[in-house]
Amino acid sequence: MDIGPQTVNLKSHPLTMYSACSQTTWQLDRKYASFTAQYGVTDDWDKVPEQFTIRVDGAERLHATKDAGNTPGKVTLDVSNAFRITLETWPCYPYDPGFAVWIDPVLTAK
């Protein structure tokens, strides 16, 4: 994933993680209390709706669909006992001008 500003539903978001599609896992080592973020697709997205999935220690904790022009979804997860977290977006359209976007992602320490 790349990091930087993106526009979702006509609103500029300066802090995002974005990509055409991705699966990224972070080691949390049970050091964090919560994970919060919004998720959506950039306004120039022109394919089928994008799927957003979050897994915590392999268990699916979020599965949602978003398309261009929609209000971003919001998620807050308790990760206080989590060893790993995985953020995934699909399907992949590497030549599409748009991106799947995780907006203002925050891990809160215990």
C-alpha positions, 0 to 999 in steps of 0.5 A: 500500500501507498500512503498519502492524500486521496479524495473519497466521496468529494472529500479530501483525506490527507492521511490514507493508505491506498492501493488498487488492491492489497493484502497487508499484515502487521504484527501487533504483539498484543501491544494495542487496544483498538484499531479504527479507520474509515474505508472507501474508494476514490472518486475516479474508481470506475469498476465493480464495488471494492471489497474491504476485509479485516482479519484479526488473528485469522478471524474475519472482523469486517467484510464490507463493499464500497463503490465510488460516490458512497460515504466511507464506512467506519470500523472500530475493532478491539485488538487488545489480545491480537497478535496480527491484523490483516487489511485486504482489498479486492478485486484487483484492477491494476490499470483502473485510475481509482484506489481502495482507501483506508482513511485515518487508520489508527492503532491505539496503544494499551 
